[in-house]
Amino acid sequence: MGSPISGFHVGILTLNTTHSLKPGNVQNAITFRFPVVYAVVRDVSIPSLLSGEASALGPILAAIAELEDRGVSVIVGACGSFIHFQEAATRAARVPVFLSIMLEVPLLLRSLPAQSKLGIIFASAATFSPRVCDQSGISDTSRIIALGADEIEAFRPILSQSGALDSLALERGIVELVQRTIARNPSIAAWLLQCSDLPPYAAAIRSATNRPVFDMALLIEHLHGSATRRIYTGEQQG
């Protein structure tokens, strides 16, 4: 059975948020050079998702089914805390599901120099729990430095969904946070942005610390490429 719309390979789960969405944010479609389609997870608040409340699972699965009906090739989550429901989502879904950038953590830990560490910036470091590790496939946290963007005053309007978002102030706060962290932990070899509100500041983090930065916006580009492989042409060399 066909869909009344097509051309979307990546479907993105979002919460019903109201804060300003800067280009680079996963919830801002202009972030991507290709079309994406969104499904809002109804009746799930930011606090309930951050804590992984069981009541969020039904709305998440309903949104996944909605995106599947639209014909997407892969589904991602626009909040890193969707990771709480990764296993349940893959059991129910008919297409690959990447609910959080946290799924990249085991890959990065196996790829970085053995004595180095990975800095992860969460919306709130308090959400980095054993359940998150289990759902992400993380078996060893000894090389992870967890930070919380909620330490930054300018980030709090996102969590509270009230007040104006000052993007320039948030960028300054993020840069100051990573610089302080690098000074204390010079063995950090890369950053991962758990929160999908933070990719707009990835370039500033890279510039300030000279470390690569991984985030969901970048992973979405990779996943879209896997579903739209180009045909290689040209003369064989040699």
C-alpha positions, 0 to 999 in steps of 0.5 A: 500500500502506498503513501500519499507523500514520498521522497523522505528516507529519514523520519525523525521523532520529536517532542512537542517543544516550543523553544527556538530551533536554530539551524543545526538543531535536528528539529530544524529541517533546514539543517539537512541538505535533503528532505526529512519528515517529522512525527511528534511524540504526543503527550510526552514531556521533556522531563518524562523522556529524560527520566525514561518514564514507561508511559512514554513508550506507547506514544513513541511506538505510535510515532514510529508507526506513523513514520513507517506509514510514510515510507521512511527507510530509517528512523531517528530520535531528535532527543538523546534521551529517546535511548531509554526505549531503543530495544523496545523500538527495534522490537516493534519497528519494521525499519532500522531505528537509531533513537539516540546518538548514544548508540555511537559511543561504543564505536567511538570508544573502540576507535579512539586511542586506547588511553584517551577519553570521550567527552559527552555533553548531555542535556543533563549529566544526571540522565547518564544512568545504567539503563542508558548504558544498557540501551546504548551497548556501553559496557565500560564508562571509565573512559567517558567524561559526562557533562551537563548543558544544564550547568549553563544558564542560557540552556535552561529555557530549553529544559523549562520550555519558558523564557527566550533562548539566547543562542549567542550566550548558549554558544559562549557557555558551551565553549567555556564549559568544554574549555574548562573540561579540557583543562582538567581532562586533556586526554579527551580526544573527541566530543559527542553531543547527546543533546540534539539542541547542541549541534548548532554549536559543534563548529565552535566546540571544534574550533575551541578544543581542536577535537572532532565533534559527533552529533545526531545531525551528522549521524542523520547525514550518514544514515541518509547516505546509506539509503540513497547510495550514488552510483560511482562512475568514471574510468578505472585507473591503473 
